Amino acid sequence: MADLDFFADLMISGTVLGLDHTSTLANVEKVLGWGHTVEAPSGVISDFGLVEFGWWRDRPEDEWGVVYFGAQVQRLSWLAGENQIEAALVDRYGRFRSRLDFGELHVAVQARGFTLEERPSINDGIAEYWEPTSRMGLLVVSDSEEWDEPLGTILKMLGPGGRNSWLSFQGREQAFKSYANHLLILSEPALVTWLDKREPREEPERTDWWHYLRSVVAHRTGGTPAENAQWRLLGFALDRHAALRGIDTADEAAATLIVSLTEARELSVAAELPTMDEAVERWLAATTAMANATRLCTERPLDPADIRLSRRLRNQIHIIQPCLPYIGSAVLADELRAWIELKHSLLRQY
């Protein structure tokens, strides 16, 4: 394999030697080496050279969780020149170049059946791209004078992230907060009418609008328990309508419901919502069969559709995993445990 394969692997699968945002700190250090994790204002950072993982936890008793990971490509010039690329990467991919060109990477990604979508940039002199399934983004020099690098030089490949949809609504934050306040008092029929009137018709604006509206509602907390419960219920309602309108697929909607139920379990809203068991059953019915998921863990090579499904499964298993203690049925809990056991075998050295 060549070094370009490493960057293409990272972009389309969202993994580094099988590691990603679903991995634990111990697993990352086992693969990439010990003694590279240091404290930072944002939590801790595991800086291995080319590869970097950022971690955060809410409480000292919690496990560290990944907030970003990927390749600090701008370091190639000195890492490659001084033979400082991580040994585990060199063992698999060979020697690394001192500069990565976007055109070369794009061709390699397309040859594997994937493409890179441009997204709005938040930096001057930088173009941004991402792969929607892996949610890996990259920063590319678009103004060589601004960055003192040749045009097309890739600086960073980090994820998991989004499409920067919030940039489309800069200056409209207050309007969306007003929307949220209004939605809170609407009946179900009135909510449907409001959505029909306000929802954009064209993509990607429509999906971005839904994402931003739901994000605004999700952040409306900090009031009394009763007020927080109202906001939670509105969030559940918007999630349900997003699924009905095709913004979320059935498996995405089920996973979102599980996460929301887990986060809202201490609020007095359970009587108006599906149970955790019902939500997990929805996800199991909407996702692929266990036999197919098991095949994805062992069959190699994987075609593009299988890589995308593997990435989707690994993401969803990871976010629904915390619901396990709240499942009432022992049989259903055992079934979910079997899925959790598959998580890190998906995309492992695919």
Backbone hydrogen bonds in HBPLUS format (Angstrom, degrees):
<---DONOR---> <-ACCEPTOR-->    atom                        ^
c    i                          cat <-CA-CA->   ^        H-A-AA   ^      H-
h    n   atom  resd res      DA  || num        DHA   H-A  angle D-A-AA Bond
n    s   type  num  typ     dist DA aas  dist angle  dist       angle   num
A0005-ASP N   A0002-ALA O   2.91 MM   3  5.40 138.4  2.09 109.8 121.3     1
A0006-PHE N   A0003-ASP O   3.00 MM   3  5.24 127.7  2.29 100.6 113.9     2
A0008-ALA N   A0004-LEU O   3.00 MM   4  6.24 158.3  2.05 148.5 155.0     3
A0009-ASP N   A0005-ASP O   2.75 MM   4  5.81 159.4  1.80 148.0 154.2     4
A0010-LEU N   A0006-PHE O   2.94 MM   4  6.17 162.8  1.97 150.9 155.3     5
A0011-MET N   A0007-PHE O   3.04 MM   4  6.18 154.6  2.10 141.0 147.7     6
A0012-ILE N   A0008-ALA O   3.03 MM   4  6.19 165.0  2.05 157.0 159.2     7
A0013-SER N   A0009-ASP O   2.96 MM   4  5.72 156.9  2.01 149.4 155.9     8
A0014-GLY N   A0010-LEU O   2.97 MM   4  4.91 138.1  2.15 120.5 130.3     9
A0016-VAL N   A0019-LEU O   2.80 MM   3  4.94 151.5  1.88 136.7 146.6    10
A0019-LEU N   A0016-VAL O   2.85 MM   3  4.94 163.5  1.87 112.4 117.7    11
A0023-SER N   A0020-ASP O   3.10 MM   3  5.53 167.4  2.12 117.4 120.5    12
A0028-VAL N   A0024-THR O   3.02 MM   4  6.31 161.1  2.06 154.6 159.6    13
A0029-GLU N   A0025-LEU O   2.99 MM   4  6.19 166.7  2.01 154.0 157.3    14
A0030-LYS N   A0026-ALA O   2.94 MM   4  6.05 144.4  2.06 141.4 151.6    15
A0031-VAL N   A0027-ASN O   3.21 MM   4  6.44 148.1  2.32 144.2 150.4    16
A0032-LEU N   A0028-VAL O   2.91 MM   4  6.04 171.2  1.92 158.4 161.3    17
A0033-GLY N   A0029-GLU O   2.79 MM   4  4.76 142.2  1.94 124.0 130.9    18
A0047-ASP N   A0036-HIS O   3.00 MM  11  5.51 148.7  2.10 156.1 146.4    19
A0038-VAL N   A0045-ILE O   2.88 MM   7  5.51 158.1  1.92 153.1 155.0    20
A0045-ILE N   A0038-VAL O   2.88 MM   7  5.51 158.5  1.93 159.6 166.2    21
A0040-ALA N   A0043-GLY O   2.93 MM   3  5.17 161.9  1.96 136.5 131.6    22
A0043-GLY N   A0040-ALA O   2.93 MM   3  5.17 166.7  1.94 116.8 120.5    23
A0044-VAL N   A0055-TRP O   3.33 MM  11  5.28 157.2  2.39 125.4 130.3    24
A0055-TRP N   A0044-VAL O   2.87 MM  11  5.28 160.9  1.90 170.9 167.5    25
A0046-SER N   A0053-PHE O   2.76 MM   7  5.03 168.4  1.77 156.7 160.6    26
A0053-PHE N   A0046-SER O   2.94 MM   7  5.03 157.2  1.99 138.8 146.4    27
A0048-PHE N   A0051-VAL O   2.97 MM   3  5.44 152.3  2.05 163.3 172.0    28
A0072-GLN N   A0050-LEU O   2.74 MM  22  5.31 162.6  1.77 163.9 165.9    29
A0052-GLU N   A0070-GLY O   2.99 MM  18  5.76 156.1  2.05 153.4 159.5    30
A0070-GLY N   A0052-GLU O   3.08 MM  18  5.76 131.3  2.33 150.3 162.2    31
A0054-GLY N   A0068-TYR O   2.88 MM  14  5.23 172.2  1.89 150.6 150.2    32
A0067-VAL N   A0054-GLY O   2.88 MM  13  5.59 165.5  1.90 139.6 143.9    33
A0056-TRP N   A0065-GLY O   2.90 MM   9  5.45 148.2  2.00 147.7 158.0    34
A0065-GLY N   A0056-TRP O   2.95 MM   9  5.45 164.5  1.98 142.4 147.4    35
A0062-ASP N   A0059-ARG O   2.97 MM   3  5.35 157.5  2.02 114.5 121.8    36
A0069-PHE N   A0159-GLY O   2.83 MM  90  5.73 141.5  1.98 158.8 167.0    37
A0159-GLY N   A0069-PHE O   3.01 MM  90  5.73 148.8  2.11 156.7 166.6    38
A0071-ALA N   A0157-MET O   2.80 MM  86  5.11 148.7  1.90 147.2 149.6    39
A0157-MET N   A0071-ALA O   2.94 MM  86  5.11 154.4  2.00 158.7 160.9    40
A0075-ARG N   A0072-GLN O   3.06 MM   3  5.99 167.7  2.07 125.6 129.5    41
A0076-LEU N   A0073-VAL O   3.00 MM   3  5.57 170.7  2.00 123.2 125.9    42
A0074-GLN N   A0155-LEU O   2.77 MM  81  4.43 134.3  1.98 146.8 132.5    43
A0079-LEU N   A0075-ARG O   2.98 MM   4  6.01 168.9  1.99 164.7 165.8    44
A0080-ALA N   A0076-LEU O   2.88 MM   4  5.49 165.3  1.90 143.3 148.3    45
A0082-GLU N   A0078-TRP O   2.98 MM   4  5.91 143.9  2.11 140.2 147.5    46
A0084-GLN N   A0079-LEU O   2.71 MM   5  4.69 172.4  1.72 150.7 151.0    47
A0083-ASN N   A0080-ALA O   3.26 MM   3  5.01 165.8  2.29 100.7 104.0    48
A0089-LEU N   A0086-GLU O   3.02 MM   3  5.42 129.6  2.28 107.1 119.9    49
A0090-VAL N   A0086-GLU O   3.08 MM   4  6.45 161.0  2.12 155.4 161.2    50
A0091-ASP N   A0087-ALA O   2.85 MM   4  6.00 159.3  1.89 154.0 159.5    51
A0092-ARG N   A0089-LEU O   3.19 MM   3  5.32 125.6  2.50  96.2 109.3    52
A0093-TYR N   A0089-LEU O   2.77 MM   4  5.84 168.1  1.78 160.2 164.3    53
A0094-GLY N   A0090-VAL O   2.81 MM   4  4.49 148.6  1.91 124.1 128.5    54
A0154-ILE N   A0100-LEU O   2.96 MM  54  5.68 169.9  1.97 167.5 167.7    55
A0105-LEU N   A0101-ASP O   3.16 MM   4  6.48 165.4  2.18 155.1 159.2    56
A0102-PHE N   A0152-GLY O   2.84 MM  50  5.30 162.4  1.87 152.7 158.8    57
A0106-HIS N   A0102-PHE O   2.80 MM   4  5.94 165.9  1.82 160.1 164.2    58
A0107-VAL N   A0103-GLY O   3.11 MM   4  6.28 160.6  2.14 147.0 151.2    59
A0108-ALA N   A0104-GLU O   3.08 MM   4  6.34 158.4  2.13 146.1 152.2    60
A0109-VAL N   A0105-LEU O   2.84 MM   4  6.09 156.6  1.89 157.1 163.6    61
A0110-GLN N   A0106-HIS O   2.92 MM   4  6.10 163.3  1.95 151.6 156.2    62
A0111-ALA N   A0107-VAL O   2.93 MM   4  6.10 148.8  2.03 145.1 153.7    63
A0112-ARG N   A0109-VAL O   3.12 MM   3  5.33 144.7  2.25 102.1 112.3    64
A0114-PHE N   A0109-VAL O   3.21 MM   5  5.54 156.2  2.27 141.4 141.0    65
A0113-GLY N   A0110-GLN O   2.96 MM   3  5.14 163.5  1.99 110.8 114.7    66
A0117-GLU N   A0130-TRP O   2.92 MM  13  5.44 163.7  1.95 164.1 158.7    67
A0130-TRP N   A0117-GLU O   2.87 MM  13  5.44 142.4  2.01 142.0 154.0    68
A0119-ARG N   A0128-GLU O   3.01 MM   9  5.63 161.5  2.05 133.9 136.5    69
A0142-SER N   A0125-GLY O   2.86 MM  17  5.07 172.5  1.87 131.9 132.4    70
A0127-ALA N   A0140-VAL O   2.80 MM  13  5.09 165.4  1.82 153.5 157.8    71
A0140-VAL N   A0127-ALA O   2.83 MM  13  5.09 161.6  1.86 159.4 163.2    72
A0129-TYR N   A0138-LEU O   3.12 MM   9  5.41 156.4  2.17 148.0 154.1    73
A0138-LEU N   A0129-TYR O   2.85 MM   9  5.41 151.0  1.94 149.1 150.7    74
A0131-GLU N   A0136-MET O   3.02 MM   5  5.66 147.5  2.13 150.1 160.0    75
A0135-ARG N   A0131-GLU O   2.69 MM   4  5.37 139.6  1.85 155.8 169.5    76
A0161-GLY N   A0135-ARG O   2.81 MM  26  5.25 150.1  1.90 138.3 148.1    77
A0137-GLY N   A0158-LEU O   2.82 MM  21  5.46 168.5  1.83 147.6 150.2    78
A0158-LEU N   A0137-GLY O   2.95 MM  21  5.46 124.8  2.27 139.2 153.0    79
A0139-LEU N   A0156-LYS O   3.00 MM  17  5.31 151.4  2.09 142.1 148.0    80
A0155-LEU N   A0139-LEU O   2.87 MM  16  5.55 164.8  1.90 153.3 158.5    81
A0141-VAL N   A0153-THR O   2.88 MM  12  5.33 164.9  1.90 149.2 153.6    82
A0152-GLY N   A0141-VAL O   2.94 MM  11  5.20 172.1  1.94 148.9 149.3    83
A0147-TRP N   A0143-ASP O   3.32 MM   4  6.63 150.5  2.41 149.5 157.0    84
A0148-ASP N   A0144-SER O   2.68 MM   4  5.19 124.6  1.99 136.0 146.8    85
A0153-THR N   A0150-PRO O   3.13 MM   3  5.78 149.1  2.23 144.3 142.6    86
A0167-LEU N   A0164-ASN O   3.06 MM   3  5.85 158.1  2.10 120.9 126.4    87
A0168-SER N   A0165-SER O   3.11 MM   3  5.77 149.8  2.20 116.3 123.2    88
A0169-PHE N   A0166-TRP O   3.02 MM   3  5.45 157.9  2.07 111.8 118.8    89
A0170-GLN N   A0167-LEU O   3.47 MM   3  5.43 169.7  2.48 107.6 106.2    90
A0172-ARG N   A0169-PHE O   2.92 MM   3  5.29 154.7  1.99 134.6 135.6    91
A0176-PHE N   A0172-ARG O   3.08 MM   4  6.43 156.9  2.14 155.9 161.4    92
A0177-LYS N   A0173-GLU O   3.01 MM   4  6.33 148.7  2.11 147.7 157.1    93
A0178-SER N   A0174-GLN O   2.92 MM   4  6.19 149.3  2.02 145.0 153.4    94
A0179-TYR N   A0175-ALA O   2.88 MM   4  6.23 149.5  1.97 143.0 152.1    95
A0180-ALA N   A0176-PHE O   2.94 MM   4  6.18 160.4  1.98 145.2 149.5    96
A0181-ASN N   A0177-LYS O   2.98 MM   4  6.29 159.5  2.02 147.3 152.1    97
A0182-HIS N   A0178-SER O   3.01 MM   4  6.21 155.8  2.07 148.8 155.2    98
A0183-LEU N   A0179-TYR O   2.85 MM   4  6.13 159.9  1.89 156.8 162.7    99
A0184-LEU N   A0180-ALA O   3.12 MM   4  6.26 142.6  2.26 146.0 154.8   100
A0185-ILE N   A0182-HIS O   3.23 MM   3  5.90 155.1  2.29 115.7 121.1   101
A0186-LEU N   A0183-LEU O   3.17 MM   3  5.23 162.3  2.20 107.6 113.1   102
A0191-LEU N   A0187-SER O   2.83 MM   4  6.05 148.5  1.93 151.8 161.5   103
A0192-VAL N   A0188-GLU O   3.06 MM   4  6.36 159.0  2.10 154.9 159.4   104
A0193-THR N   A0189-PRO O   3.07 MM   4  6.35 161.0  2.11 147.5 152.3   105
A0194-TRP N   A0190-ALA O   2.92 MM   4  6.11 158.5  1.96 147.2 153.0   106
A0195-LEU N   A0191-LEU O   2.92 MM   4  6.16 164.4  1.95 154.0 157.7   107
A0196-ASP N   A0192-VAL O   2.94 MM   4  6.15 160.7  1.98 151.5 157.0   108
A0197-LYS N   A0193-THR O   3.11 MM   4  6.30 148.1  2.21 143.9 151.9   109
A0198-ARG N   A0194-TRP O   2.96 MM   4  6.13 158.0  2.01 155.0 160.8   110
A0199-GLU N   A0195-LEU O   2.92 MM   4  5.45 161.6  1.95 147.9 151.7   111
A0206-ARG N   A0202-GLU O   2.80 MM   4  5.71 146.1  1.91 144.9 155.3   112
A0208-ASP N   A0204-PRO O   2.97 MM   4  6.16 168.0  1.98 162.1 166.1   113
A0209-TRP N   A0205-GLU O   2.83 MM   4  5.93 155.8  1.88 149.2 155.6   114
A0210-TRP N   A0206-ARG O   3.10 MM   4  6.37 163.4  2.13 150.9 154.5   115
A0211-HIS N   A0207-THR O   2.96 MM   4  6.17 162.1  2.00 150.0 155.3   116
A0212-TYR N   A0208-ASP O   2.93 MM   4  6.14 159.9  1.97 151.6 156.6   117
A0213-LEU N   A0209-TRP O   2.94 MM   4  6.10 168.3  1.95 155.2 158.6   118
A0214-ARG N   A0210-TRP O   3.00 MM   4  6.09 169.8  2.01 153.4 156.4   119
A0215-SER N   A0211-HIS O   3.00 MM   4  6.08 147.8  2.11 139.6 148.9   120
A0216-VAL N   A0212-TYR O   2.95 MM   4  6.21 158.3  2.00 153.1 157.7   121
A0217-VAL N   A0213-LEU O   3.14 MM   4  6.42 164.2  2.17 151.5 155.1   122
A0218-ALA N   A0214-ARG O   2.92 MM   4  6.06 155.8  1.98 144.3 151.5   123
A0219-HIS N   A0215-SER O   3.16 MM   4  6.36 135.6  2.37 142.8 152.7   124
A0219-HIS N   A0216-VAL O   3.27 MM   3  5.39 136.3  2.48  97.3 108.5   125
A0220-ARG N   A0217-VAL O   3.09 MM   3  5.30 164.6  2.12 109.9 114.5   126
A0221-THR N   A0219-HIS O   2.99 MM   2  5.71 126.2  2.29 108.1  92.5   127
A0228-ASN N   A0224-THR O   2.85 MM   4  6.14 164.7  1.88 162.3 166.7   128
A0229-ALA N   A0225-PRO O   2.94 MM   4  6.11 152.6  2.02 143.9 151.4   129
A0230-GLN N   A0226-ALA O   3.09 MM   4  6.38 148.2  2.19 141.3 149.3   130
A0231-TRP N   A0227-GLU O   3.08 MM   4  6.47 158.3  2.13 152.3 157.1   131
A0232-ARG N   A0228-ASN O   2.95 MM   4  6.20 156.0  2.00 148.4 155.6   132
A0233-LEU N   A0229-ALA O   2.94 MM   4  6.18 159.1  1.98 149.1 154.3   133
A0234-LEU N   A0230-GLN O   2.99 MM   4  6.30 152.2  2.07 147.1 154.8   134
A0235-GLY N   A0231-TRP O   2.93 MM   4  6.20 155.4  1.99 147.1 154.1   135
A0236-PHE N   A0232-ARG O   2.90 MM   4  6.28 155.6  1.96 152.9 159.3   136
A0237-ALA N   A0233-LEU O   2.95 MM   4  6.21 155.2  2.02 144.3 151.2   137
A0238-LEU N   A0234-LEU O   2.92 MM   4  6.21 160.3  1.96 155.5 159.7   138
A0239-ASP N   A0235-GLY O   2.95 MM   4  6.15 159.0  1.99 150.0 156.1   139
A0240-ARG N   A0236-PHE O   2.95 MM   4  6.18 155.3  2.01 147.3 153.9   140
A0241-HIS N   A0237-ALA O   2.98 MM   4  6.29 157.7  2.03 149.2 154.9   141
A0242-ALA N   A0238-LEU O   2.85 MM   4  6.02 149.7  1.94 147.4 156.1   142
A0243-ALA N   A0239-ASP O   3.11 MM   4  6.39 148.9  2.21 144.1 151.3   143
A0244-LEU N   A0240-ARG O   3.02 MM   4  6.32 159.6  2.06 146.7 152.6   144
A0245-ARG N   A0241-HIS O   2.95 MM   4  6.05 142.9  2.09 143.5 152.3   145
A0247-ILE N   A0242-ALA O   2.79 MM   5  5.01 140.4  1.95 164.7 162.3   146
A0248-ASP N   A0242-ALA O   3.35 MM   6  5.93 154.6  2.42 113.0 115.8   147
A0246-GLY N   A0243-ALA O   3.13 MM   3  5.17 165.1  2.15 106.9 110.5   148
A0253-ALA N   A0249-THR O   2.82 MM   4  6.01 163.7  1.85 158.2 163.0   149
A0254-ALA N   A0250-ALA O   3.01 MM   4  6.16 157.1  2.06 143.4 149.4   150
A0255-ALA N   A0251-ASP O   2.99 MM   4  6.15 160.5  2.03 146.3 151.5   151
A0256-THR N   A0252-GLU O   2.87 MM   4  6.06 160.7  1.91 152.1 157.8   152
A0257-LEU N   A0253-ALA O   2.94 MM   4  6.14 154.7  2.01 145.7 152.5   153
A0258-ILE N   A0254-ALA O   3.04 MM   4  6.31 156.7  2.09 147.4 153.1   154
A0259-VAL N   A0255-ALA O   3.03 MM   4  6.32 165.2  2.06 153.5 156.7   155
A0260-SER N   A0256-THR O   2.92 MM   4  6.12 164.3  1.95 151.8 156.4   156
A0261-LEU N   A0257-LEU O   2.87 MM   4  6.04 159.8  1.91 152.0 157.3   157
A0262-THR N   A0258-ILE O   2.96 MM   4  6.17 154.3  2.03 148.2 155.4   158
A0263-GLU N   A0259-VAL O   2.98 MM   4  6.26 159.6  2.02 151.6 156.7   159
A0264-ALA N   A0260-SER O   2.92 MM   4  6.01 141.9  2.07 143.2 153.8   160
A0267-LEU N   A0264-ALA O   3.00 MM   3  5.45 160.3  2.04 117.2 123.6   161
A0269-VAL N   A0267-LEU O   2.88 MM   2  5.61 138.0  2.06 102.1  90.6   162
A0272-GLU N   A0269-VAL O   3.09 MM   3  5.82 153.5  2.16 121.9 128.6   163
A0273-LEU N   A0270-ALA O   3.11 MM   3  5.28 168.8  2.12 113.9 116.8   164
A0279-ALA N   A0275-THR O   3.01 MM   4  6.32 154.8  2.07 148.3 155.3   165
A0280-VAL N   A0276-MET O   2.92 MM   4  6.18 162.5  1.95 155.3 159.2   166
A0281-GLU N   A0277-ASP O   2.94 MM   4  6.13 158.9  1.99 147.9 154.1   167
A0282-ARG N   A0278-GLU O   2.98 MM   4  6.22 144.5  2.11 140.6 150.0   168
A0283-TRP N   A0279-ALA O   3.08 MM   4  6.46 153.4  2.16 145.9 152.5   169
A0284-LEU N   A0280-VAL O   2.94 MM   4  6.25 165.1  1.96 156.5 160.1   170
A0285-ALA N   A0281-GLU O   2.99 MM   4  6.13 149.9  2.08 142.4 150.3   171
A0286-ALA N   A0282-ARG O   2.97 MM   4  6.14 139.4  2.14 142.3 153.3   172
A0286-ALA N   A0283-TRP O   3.09 MM   3  5.06 125.0  2.41  94.3 108.8   173
A0287-THR N   A0283-TRP O   2.93 MM   4  6.00 146.0  2.05 157.1 163.6   174
A0292-ASN N   A0289-ALA O   3.04 MM   3  5.29 120.6  2.41 102.0 116.2   175
A0293-ALA N   A0289-ALA O   3.01 MM   4  6.37 157.5  2.06 153.4 160.3   176
A0294-THR N   A0290-MET O   2.85 MM   4  6.09 156.3  1.91 153.3 159.5   177
A0295-ARG N   A0291-ALA O   3.04 MM   4  6.27 150.0  2.13 139.4 147.4   178
A0296-LEU N   A0292-ASN O   3.03 MM   4  6.37 150.0  2.13 145.8 153.3   179
A0297-CYS N   A0294-THR O   3.08 MM   3  5.19 136.7  2.27  98.8 110.9   180
A0298-THR N   A0295-ARG O   3.09 MM   3  5.40 147.2  2.20 106.9 116.2   181
A0299-GLU N   A0295-ARG O   2.81 MM   4  5.63 171.9  1.82 166.8 168.6   182
A0306-ASP N   A0303-ASP O   2.99 MM   3  5.30 118.8  2.38 106.8 122.0   183
A0307-ILE N   A0303-ASP O   2.98 MM   4  6.30 153.1  2.06 156.9 165.6   184
A0308-ARG N   A0304-PRO O   2.98 MM   4  6.22 162.9  2.01 151.6 155.7   185
A0309-LEU N   A0305-ALA O   2.98 MM   4  6.21 158.4  2.03 144.7 150.8   186
A0310-SER N   A0306-ASP O   2.86 MM   4  5.98 157.2  1.91 144.7 151.3   187
A0311-ARG N   A0307-ILE O   2.96 MM   4  6.17 158.6  2.00 149.4 154.8   188
A0312-ARG N   A0308-ARG O   2.97 MM   4  6.17 159.1  2.02 147.3 153.3   189
A0313-LEU N   A0309-LEU O   2.88 MM   4  6.06 163.1  1.90 153.7 157.7   190
A0314-ARG N   A0310-SER O   2.95 MM   4  6.10 166.4  1.96 149.7 153.7   191
A0315-ASN N   A0311-ARG O   3.02 MM   4  6.18 161.4  2.06 148.3 153.3   192
A0316-GLN N   A0312-ARG O   3.01 MM   4  6.21 167.5  2.02 150.9 154.3   193
A0317-ILE N   A0313-LEU O   2.81 MM   4  5.93 171.1  1.82 161.2 163.7   194
A0318-HIS N   A0314-ARG O   3.14 MM   4  6.12 155.5  2.21 138.7 145.5   195
A0319-ILE N   A0315-ASN O   3.13 MM   4  6.47 156.1  2.19 150.0 155.6   196
A0320-ILE N   A0316-GLN O   3.05 MM   4  6.18 148.4  2.16 150.9 158.7   197
A0321-GLN N   A0317-ILE O   3.04 MM   4  5.85 130.3  2.29 142.1 152.4   198
A0323-CYS N   A0320-ILE O   2.98 MM   3  5.77 164.7  2.01 127.9 132.9   199
A0324-LEU N   A0321-GLN O   3.17 MM   3  5.93 174.5  2.17 128.5 130.2   200
A0326-TYR N   A0323-CYS O   2.84 MM   3  5.50 154.3  1.91 126.9 135.4   201
A0327-ILE N   A0324-LEU O   3.35 MM   3  5.65 168.8  2.36 117.8 117.2   202
A0333-ALA N   A0329-SER O   2.94 MM   4  6.16 155.6  2.00 147.0 154.1   203
A0334-ASP N   A0330-ALA O   2.97 MM   4  6.17 155.7  2.03 145.4 151.3   204
A0335-GLU N   A0331-VAL O   3.04 MM   4  6.32 149.2  2.13 143.1 151.7   205
A0336-LEU N   A0332-LEU O   2.99 MM   4  6.32 156.0  2.05 149.6 155.4   206
A0337-ARG N   A0333-ALA O   2.92 MM   4  6.18 153.0  2.00 146.9 154.9   207
A0338-ALA N   A0334-ASP O   3.11 MM   4  6.38 146.5  2.22 142.9 150.5   208
A0339-TRP N   A0335-GLU O   3.35 MM   4  6.75 146.3  2.47 139.9 148.0   209
A0339-TRP N   A0336-LEU O   3.04 MM   3  5.09 120.9  2.40  97.0 111.8   210
A0340-ILE N   A0336-LEU O   2.94 MM   4  6.29 155.9  2.00 152.1 159.3   211
A0341-GLU N   A0337-ARG O   2.97 MM   4  6.22 148.1  2.08 146.4 154.3   212
A0342-LEU N   A0339-TRP O   3.00 MM   3  5.26 138.9  2.17 102.9 114.6   213
A0343-LYS N   A0340-ILE O   3.13 MM   3  5.29 146.8  2.24 104.2 113.6   214
A0345-SER N   A0342-LEU O   2.91 MM   3  5.38 150.0  2.00 118.4 128.3   215
A0346-LEU N   A0342-LEU O   3.26 MM   4  6.52 134.0  2.49 158.0 170.6   216
A0346-LEU N   A0343-LYS O   3.33 MM   3  5.66 146.8  2.44 104.3 112.8   217
A0348-ARG N   A0345-SER O   3.45 MM   3  5.27 167.3  2.46 111.4 110.8   218
